[in-house]
């Protein structure tokens, strides 16, 4: 009877331990995604703030002190892309860029992930698209946030379609609310994965010690014929 009881308790411990390991892995994966998503969203907000600030400052930039208009060539997309390039060059495997369908320059050509994100936005999906994947052989988190045409955008991207705007590019004939493109962000996952593995290892060690203690207790209990400790 005692041997059967020990075997039963051992089986319960093994099943519980396996369930705990699976649950821990799932919980840590969710925690990692939540952390890196928060970082991506924060970086997107910062880049959007730069874009909006330059856009809102066009009058101050282009009107001289005597009130004459003199286009300086400093506008939202130019500034945003320049800052994104500086950030990408200075950071460690991070990347930020702006992409769109039918890009005005080759640097804005979307890759496969970015094209999927743009299609997602075009069909009325959520305003962000993300996935954990690989990029150039490294694990990364990829994030894209939609750029919608605002009223100030129409000066360069609105009607009449085919006519050059003041930057020299041809207007696309876009309308208010159209998908103009996306902010594309790449975040390296190395540090997040390392942190998750360390936390998982600590959980496994704790589980091993805890399970060992339960197993020894069950064996002693069974060896005593099921009598309570201290019973006569």
Phi and psi in degrees as GROMACS dihedral restraints (atoms count N, CA, C in turn):
[ dihedral_restraints ]
;  ai    aj    ak    al  type     phi  dphi    fc
    3     4     5     6     1   -66.5    20    10
    4     5     6     7     1   -36.9    20    10
    6     7     8     9     1   -65.1    20    10
    7     8     9    10     1   -41.6    20    10
    9    10    11    12     1   -63.9    20    10
   10    11    12    13     1   -38.8    20    10
   12    13    14    15     1   -65.6    20    10
   13    14    15    16     1   -42.1    20    10
   15    16    17    18     1   -62.5    20    10
   16    17    18    19     1   -42.9    20    10
   18    19    20    21     1   -63.6    20    10
   19    20    21    22     1   -41.4    20    10
   21    22    23    24     1   -64.3    20    10
   22    23    24    25     1   -44.9    20    10
   24    25    26    27     1   -63.7    20    10
   25    26    27    28     1   -40.6    20    10
   27    28    29    30     1   -62.4    20    10
   28    29    30    31     1   -40.7    20    10
   30    31    32    33     1   -63.6    20    10
   31    32    33    34     1   -42.3    20    10
   33    34    35    36     1   -62.1    20    10
   34    35    36    37     1   -42.6    20    10
   36    37    38    39     1   -62.8    20    10
   37    38    39    40     1   -43.0    20    10
   39    40    41    42     1   -64.1    20    10
   40    41    42    43     1   -45.5    20    10
   42    43    44    45     1   -62.4    20    10
   43    44    45    46     1   -44.7    20    10
   45    46    47    48     1   -64.0    20    10
   46    47    48    49     1   -39.5    20    10
   48    49    50    51     1   -66.0    20    10
   49    50    51    52     1   -42.2    20    10
   51    52    53    54     1   -62.8    20    10
   52    53    54    55     1   -43.2    20    10
   54    55    56    57     1   -63.1    20    10
   55    56    57    58     1   -38.2    20    10
   57    58    59    60     1   -66.4    20    10
   58    59    60    61     1   -41.1    20    10
   60    61    62    63     1   -63.0    20    10
   61    62    63    64     1   -45.3    20    10
   63    64    65    66     1   -62.1    20    10
   64    65    66    67     1   -44.8    20    10
   66    67    68    69     1   -63.6    20    10
   67    68    69    70     1   -40.4    20    10
   69    70    71    72     1   -64.5    20    10
   70    71    72    73     1   -43.3    20    10
   72    73    74    75     1   -61.2    20    10
   73    74    75    76     1   -44.3    20    10
   75    76    77    78     1   -63.7    20    10
   76    77    78    79     1   -43.9    20    10
   78    79    80    81     1   -64.4    20    10
   79    80    81    82     1   -40.1    20    10
   81    82    83    84     1   -71.0    20    10
   82    83    84    85     1   -35.4    20    10
   84    85    86    87     1   -62.7    20    10
   85    86    87    88     1   -42.0    20    10
   87    88    89    90     1   -65.5    20    10
   88    89    90    91     1   -39.2    20    10
   90    91    92    93     1   -66.1    20    10
   91    92    93    94     1   -40.9    20    10
   93    94    95    96     1   -62.9    20    10
   94    95    96    97     1   -46.6    20    10
   96    97    98    99     1   -62.2    20    10
   97    98    99   100     1   -38.8    20    10
   99   100   101   102     1   -64.3    20    10
  100   101   102   103     1   -41.0    20    10
  102   103   104   105     1   -66.4    20    10
  103   104   105   106     1   -48.6    20    10
  105   106   107   108     1   -71.5    20    10
  106   107   108   109     1   -31.3    20    10
  108   109   110   111     1   -65.6    20    10
  109   110   111   112     1   -39.7    20    10
  111   112   113   114     1   -63.2    20    10
  112   113   114   115     1   -38.9    20    10
  114   115   116   117     1   -65.5    20    10
  115   116   117   118     1   -42.9    20    10
  117   118   119   120     1   -63.2    20    10
  118   119   120   121     1   -42.5    20    10
  120   121   122   123     1   -65.2    20    10
  121   122   123   124     1   -38.9    20    10
  123   124   125   126     1   -64.8    20    10
  124   125   126   127     1   -43.5    20    10
  126   127   128   129     1   -63.8    20    10
  127   128   129   130     1   -38.2    20    10
  129   130   131   132     1   -64.2    20    10
  130   131   132   133     1   -41.4    20    10
  132   133   134   135     1   -61.8    20    10
  133   134   135   136     1   -41.9    20    10
  135   136   137   138     1   -63.0    20    10
  136   137   138   139     1   -43.7    20    10
  138   139   140   141     1   -67.8    20    10
  139   140   141   142     1   -37.3    20    10
  141   142   143   144     1   -65.0    20    10
  142   143   144   145     1   -35.5    20    10
  144   145   146   147     1   -64.4    20    10
  145   146   147   148     1   -39.8    20    10
  147   148   149   150     1   -62.3    20    10
  148   149   150   151     1   -48.0    20    10
  150   151   152   153     1   -57.8    20    10
  151   152   153   154     1   -49.0    20    10
  153   154   155   156     1   -67.4    20    10
  154   155   156   157     1   -36.8    20    10
  156   157   158   159     1   -63.6    20    10
  157   158   159   160     1   -45.8    20    10
  159   160   161   162     1   -65.3    20    10
  160   161   162   163     1   -38.9    20    10
  162   163   164   165     1   -63.4    20    10
  163   164   165   166     1   -43.5    20    10
  165   166   167   168     1   -72.1    20    10
  166   167   168   169     1   -16.6    20    10
  168   169   170   171     1   -99.4    20    10
  169   170   171   172     1    11.2    20    10
  171   172   173   174     1   -59.9    20    10
  172   173   174   175     1   -40.5    20    10
  174   175   176   177     1   -64.0    20    10
  175   176   177   178     1   -44.0    20    10
  177   178   179   180     1   -65.4    20    10
  178   179   180   181     1   -31.7    20    10
  180   181   182   183     1   -77.0    20    10
  181   182   183   184     1   -42.4    20    10
  183   184   185   186     1   -98.6    20    10
  184   185   186   187     1   -16.2    20    10
  186   187   188   189     1   -95.1    20    10
  187   188   189   190     1   126.7    20    10
  189   190   191   192     1   -75.3    20    10
  190   191   192   193     1   172.1    20    10
  192   193   194   195     1   -63.7    20    10
  193   194   195   196     1   -24.4    20    10
  195   196   197   198     1   -88.9    20    10
  196   197   198   199     1     4.3    20    10
  198   199   200   201     1    91.0    20    10
  199   200   201   202     1    -2.4    20    10
  201   202   203   204     1   -80.3    20    10
  202   203   204   205     1   146.0    20    10
  204   205   206   207     1   -88.6    20    10
  205   206   207   208     1   129.0    20    10
  207   208   209   210     1  -141.4    20    10
  208   209   210   211     1    97.1    20    10
  210   211   212   213     1   -62.5    20    10
  211   212   213   214     1   121.7    20    10
  213   214   215   216     1   -93.9    20    10
  214   215   216   217     1    -8.5    20    10
  216   217   218   219     1    78.6    20    10
  217   218   219   220     1    15.7    20    10
  219   220   221   222     1  -109.5    20    10
  220   221   222   223     1   100.4    20    10
  222   223   224   225     1  -132.3    20    10
  223   224   225   226     1   174.4    20    10
  225   226   227   228     1   -55.2    20    10
  226   227   228   229     1   -53.6    20    10
  228   229   230   231     1   -67.6    20    10
  229   230   231   232     1   -37.6    20    10
  231   232   233   234     1   -62.6    20    10
  232   233   234   235     1   -48.0    20    10
  234   235   236   237     1   -66.9    20    10
  235   236   237   238     1   -44.3    20    10
  237   238   239   240     1   -60.4    20    10
  238   239   240   241     1   -44.5    20    10
  240   241   242   243     1   -68.0    20    10
  241   242   243   244     1   -39.3    20    10
  243   244   245   246     1   -63.3    20    10
  244   245   246   247     1   -44.1    20    10
  246   247   248   249     1   -66.3    20    10
  247   248   249   250     1   -39.8    20    10
  249   250   251   252     1   -61.0    20    10
  250   251   252   253     1   -40.5    20    10
  252   253   254   255     1   -66.9    20    10
  253   254   255   256     1   -40.1    20    10
  255   256   257   258     1   -63.5    20    10
  256   257   258   259     1   -43.6    20    10
  258   259   260   261     1   -62.7    20    10
  259   260   261   262     1   -45.1    20    10
  261   262   263   264     1   -62.7    20    10
  262   263   264   265     1   -40.7    20    10
  264   265   266   267     1   -68.3    20    10
  265   266   267   268     1   -35.5    20    10
  267   268   269   270     1   -86.6    20    10
  268   269   270   271     1   -19.3    20    10
  270   271   272   273     1   -89.0    20    10
  271   272   273   274     1   169.4    20    10
  273   274   275   276     1   -99.0    20    10
  274   275   276   277     1    91.0    20    10
  276   277   278   279     1    70.8    20    10
  277   278   279   280     1     9.4    20    10
  279   280   281   282     1   -83.6    20    10
  280   281   282   283     1   158.1    20    10
  282   283   284   285     1  -151.2    20    10
  283   284   285   286     1   138.6    20    10
  285   286   287   288     1  -134.8    20    10
  286   287   288   289     1   132.1    20    10
  288   289   290   291     1  -155.5    20    10
  289   290   291   292     1   170.8    20    10
  291   292   293   294     1  -115.6    20    10
  292   293   294   295     1   133.2    20    10
  294   295   296   297     1  -131.0    20    10
  295   296   297   298     1   161.5    20    10
  297   298   299   300     1  -164.3    20    10
  298   299   300   301     1   158.5    20    10
  300   301   302   303     1   -73.0    20    10
  301   302   303   304     1   148.7    20    10
  303   304   305   306     1    49.8    20    10
  304   305   306   307     1    58.1    20    10
  306   307   308   309     1   -67.0    20    10
  307   308   309   310     1   152.5    20    10
  309   310   311   312     1   -76.7    20    10
  310   311   312   313     1   -27.7    20    10
  312   313   314   315     1  -132.8    20    10
  313   314   315   316     1   157.6    20    10
  315   316   317   318     1   -64.3    20    10
  316   317   318   319     1   -27.1    20    10
  318   319   320   321     1   -68.5    20    10
  319   320   321   322     1   -15.8    20    10
  321   322   323   324     1   -97.3    20    10
  322   323   324   325     1     7.2    20    10
  324   325   326   327     1   -68.5    20    10
  325   326   327   328     1   125.0    20    10
  327   328   329   330     1   -75.8    20    10
  328   329   330   331     1   147.3    20    10
  330   331   332   333     1   -88.7    20    10
  331   332   333   334     1  -170.5    20    10
  333   334   335   336     1   -61.4    20    10
  334   335   336   337     1   -46.2    20    10
  336   337   338   339     1   -62.8    20    10
  337   338   339   340     1   -46.2    20    10
  339   340   341   342     1   -66.5    20    10
  340   341   342   343     1   -35.7    20    10
  342   343   344   345     1   -67.2    20    10
  343   344   345   346     1   -38.2    20    10
  345   346   347   348     1   -62.6    20    10
  346   347   348   349     1   -41.3    20    10
  348   349   350   351     1   -63.5    20    10
  349   350   351   352     1   -44.0    20    10
  351   352   353   354     1   -62.6    20    10
  352   353   354   355     1   -41.1    20    10
  354   355   356   357     1   -62.9    20    10
  355   356   357   358     1   -38.1    20    10
  357   358   359   360     1   -60.2    20    10
  358   359   360   361     1   -42.6    20    10
  360   361   362   363     1   -70.7    20    10
  361   362   363   364     1   -37.0    20    10
  363   364   365   366     1   -65.6    20    10
  364   365   366   367     1   -32.2    20    10
  366   367   368   369     1   -89.2    20    10
  367   368   369   370     1     9.4    20    10
  369   370   371   372     1    88.2    20    10
  370   371   372   373     1    23.8    20    10
  372   373   374   375     1   -71.7    20    10
  373   374   375   376     1  -172.9    20    10
  375   376   377   378     1   -63.7    20    10
  376   377   378   379     1   169.1    20    10
  378   379   380   381     1   -82.2    20    10
  379   380   381   382     1     0.1    20    10
  381   382   383   384     1  -140.4    20    10
  382   383   384   385     1   156.2    20    10
  384   385   386   387     1  -145.8    20    10
  385   386   387   388     1   132.0    20    10
  387   388   389   390     1  -152.9    20    10
  388   389   390   391     1   161.6    20    10
  390   391   392   393     1  -164.9    20    10
  391   392   393   394     1   151.2    20    10
  393   394   395   396     1   -92.9    20    10
  394   395   396   397     1   124.3    20    10
  396   397   398   399     1  -152.7    20    10
  397   398   399   400     1  -159.9    20    10
  399   400   401   402     1  -119.0    20    10
  400   401   402   403     1   147.6    20    10
  402   403   404   405     1  -142.5    20    10
  403   404   405   406     1   118.6    20    10
  405   406   407   408     1    54.9    20    10
  406   407   408   409     1    40.0    20    10
  408   409   410   411     1    80.9    20    10
  409   410   411   412     1     7.0    20    10
  411   412   413   414     1  -121.4    20    10
  412   413   414   415     1   145.6    20    10
  414   415   416   417     1   -71.4    20    10
  415   416   417   418     1   129.6    20    10
  417   418   419   420     1  -140.7    20    10
  418   419   420   421     1   164.0    20    10
  420   421   422   423     1  -109.3    20    10
  421   422   423   424     1   123.9    20    10
  423   424   425   426     1  -109.9    20    10
  424   425   426   427     1   136.1    20    10
  426   427   428   429     1  -137.8    20    10
  427   428   429   430     1   136.4    20    10
  429   430   431   432     1  -132.7    20    10
  430   431   432   433     1   138.2    20    10
  432   433   434   435     1  -124.9    20    10
  433   434   435   436     1   133.2    20    10
  435   436   437   438     1   -69.4    20    10
  436   437   438   439     1   143.9    20    10
  438   439   440   441     1  -110.3    20    10
  439   440   441   442     1   118.5    20    10
  441   442   443   444     1  -101.5    20    10
  442   443   444   445     1   149.2    20    10
  444   445   446   447     1   -69.9    20    10
  445   446   447   448     1   121.9    20    10
  447   448   449   450     1  -103.0    20    10
  448   449   450   451     1   175.2    20    10
  450   451   452   453     1   -59.5    20    10
  451   452   453   454     1   -41.8    20    10
  453   454   455   456     1   -67.0    20    10
  454   455   456   457     1   -22.2    20    10
  456   457   458   459     1   -69.6    20    10
  457   458   459   460     1   -26.5    20    10
  459   460   461   462     1   -65.2    20    10
  460   461   462   463     1   -23.6    20    10
  462   463   464   465     1   -60.7    20    10
  463   464   465   466     1   -34.4    20    10
  465   466   467   468     1  -105.5    20    10
  466   467   468   469     1   -25.7    20    10
  468   469   470   471     1  -116.1    20    10
  469   470   471   472     1    -0.3    20    10
  471   472   473   474     1   -90.8    20    10
  472   473   474   475     1  -144.7    20    10
  474   475   476   477     1   -87.0    20    10
  475   476   477   478     1   155.7    20    10
  477   478   479   480     1   -83.0    20    10
  478   479   480   481     1   134.6    20    10
  480   481   482   483     1   -61.0    20    10
  481   482   483   484     1   137.5    20    10
  483   484   485   486     1    91.6    20    10
  484   485   486   487     1   -13.6    20    10
  486   487   488   489     1   -87.1    20    10
  487   488   489   490     1   141.3    20    10
  489   490   491   492     1   -69.1    20    10
  490   491   492   493     1   141.4    20    10
  492   493   494   495     1   -90.9    20    10
  493   494   495   496     1  -176.2    20    10
  495   496   497   498     1   -74.0    20    10
  496   497   498   499     1    -8.8    20    10
  498   499   500   501     1   -90.4    20    10
  499   500   501   502     1    -7.5    20    10
  501   502   503   504     1   100.5    20    10
  502   503   504   505     1    -9.5    20    10
  504   505   506   507     1   -88.2    20    10
  505   506   507   508     1   158.9    20    10
  507   508   509   510     1   -82.3    20    10
  508   509   510   511     1   135.6    20    10
  510   511   512   513     1   -65.3    20    10
  511   512   513   514     1   145.7    20    10
  513   514   515   516     1   -95.3    20    10
  514   515   516   517     1    -8.4    20    10
  516   517   518   519     1    75.1    20    10
  517   518   519   520     1    28.2    20    10
  519   520   521   522     1   -70.6    20    10
  520   521   522   523     1   160.5    20    10
  522   523   524   525     1  -121.3    20    10
  523   524   525   526     1   163.5    20    10
  525   526   527   528     1   -56.3    20    10
  526   527   528   529     1   128.7    20    10
  528   529   530   531     1    92.0    20    10
  529   530   531   532     1    -7.4    20    10
  531   532   533   534     1   -66.2    20    10
  532   533   534   535     1   156.9    20    10
  534   535   536   537     1   -77.3    20    10
  535   536   537   538     1   114.4    20    10
  537   538   539   540     1   -90.1    20    10
  538   539   540   541     1   -23.4    20    10
  540   541   542   543     1   160.1    20    10
  541   542   543   544     1  -153.5    20    10
  543   544   545   546     1  -153.8    20    10
  544   545   546   547     1   151.3    20    10
  546   547   548   549     1   -87.8    20    10
  547   548   549   550     1   127.0    20    10
  549   550   551   552     1  -113.6    20    10
  550   551   552   553     1   126.3    20    10
  552   553   554   555     1  -126.3    20    10
  553   554   555   556     1   134.1    20    10
  555   556   557   558     1  -118.8    20    10
  556   557   558   559     1   126.6    20    10
  558   559   560   561     1  -120.5    20    10
  559   560   561   562     1   124.2    20    10
  561   562   563   564     1   -65.7    20    10
  562   563   564   565     1   141.3    20    10
  564   565   566   567     1   -99.4    20    10
  565   566   567   568     1    -1.2    20    10
  567   568   569   570     1   -53.0    20    10
  568   569   570   571     1   -50.7    20    10
  570   571   572   573     1   -68.6    20    10
  571   572   573   574     1   -35.9    20    10
  573   574   575   576     1   -66.0    20    10
  574   575   576   577     1   -42.1    20    10
  576   577   578   579     1   -65.7    20    10
  577   578   579   580     1   -42.8    20    10
  579   580   581   582     1   -61.8    20    10
  580   581   582   583     1   -43.7    20    10
  582   583   584   585     1   -63.0    20    10
  583   584   585   586     1   -41.6    20    10
  585   586   587   588     1   -65.3    20    10
  586   587   588   589     1   -40.5    20    10
  588   589   590   591     1   -65.4    20    10
  589   590   591   592     1   -38.6    20    10
  591   592   593   594     1   -65.0    20    10
  592   593   594   595     1   -42.4    20    10
  594   595   596   597     1   -66.0    20    10
  595   596   597   598     1   -38.7    20    10
  597   598   599   600     1   -66.3    20    10
  598   599   600   601     1   -41.8    20    10
  600   601   602   603     1   -61.7    20    10
  601   602   603   604     1   -40.6    20    10
  603   604   605   606     1   -63.3    20    10
  604   605   606   607     1   -39.2    20    10
  606   607   608   609     1   -66.4    20    10
  607   608   609   610     1   -39.6    20    10
  609   610   611   612     1   -66.4    20    10
  610   611   612   613     1   -41.5    20    10
  612   613   614   615     1   -61.7    20    10
  613   614   615   616     1   -44.9    20    10
  615   616   617   618     1   -60.7    20    10
  616   617   618   619     1   -42.1    20    10
  618   619   620   621     1   -64.7    20    10
  619   620   621   622     1   -41.3    20    10
  621   622   623   624     1   -61.6    20    10
  622   623   624   625     1   -46.5    20    10
  624   625   626   627     1   -65.2    20    10
  625   626   627   628     1   -42.2    20    10
  627   628   629   630     1   -66.1    20    10
  628   629   630   631     1   -43.0    20    10
  630   631   632   633     1   -66.3    20    10
  631   632   633   634     1   -38.4    20    10
  633   634   635   636     1   -61.6    20    10
  634   635   636   637     1   -40.3    20    10
  636   637   638   639     1   -65.1    20    10
  637   638   639   640     1   -42.6    20    10
  639   640   641   642     1   -63.8    20    10
  640   641   642   643     1   -40.2    20    10
  642   643   644   645     1   -63.8    20    10
  643   644   645   646     1   -43.1    20    10
  645   646   647   648     1   -65.0    20    10
  646   647   648   649     1   -39.7    20    10
  648   649   650   651     1   -62.8    20    10
  649   650   651   652     1   -42.7    20    10
  651   652   653   654     1   -65.1    20    10
  652   653   654   655     1   -39.3    20    10
  654   655   656   657     1   -65.0    20    10
  655   656   657   658     1   -43.8    20    10
  657   658   659   660     1   -63.5    20    10
  658   659   660   661     1   -41.3    20    10
  660   661   662   663     1   -62.0    20    10
  661   662   663   664     1   -43.9    20    10
  663   664   665   666     1   -68.3    20    10
  664   665   666   667     1   -37.3    20    10
  666   667   668   669     1   -63.7    20    10
  667   668   669   670     1   -27.5    20    10
  669   670   671   672     1   -86.5    20    10
  670   671   672   673     1     7.5    20    10
  672   673   674   675     1    75.8    20    10
  673   674   675   676     1    21.4    20    10
  675   676   677   678     1    84.7    20    10
  676   677   678   679     1     5.6    20    10
  678   679   680   681     1   -76.2    20    10
  679   680   681   682     1   147.0    20    10
  681   682   683   684     1   -69.1    20    10
  682   683   684   685     1   148.6    20    10
  684   685   686   687     1   -59.8    20    10
  685   686   687   688     1   132.0    20    10
  687   688   689   690     1    87.7    20    10
  688   689   690   691     1    -4.5    20    10
  690   691   692   693     1   -76.9    20    10
  691   692   693   694     1   146.6    20    10
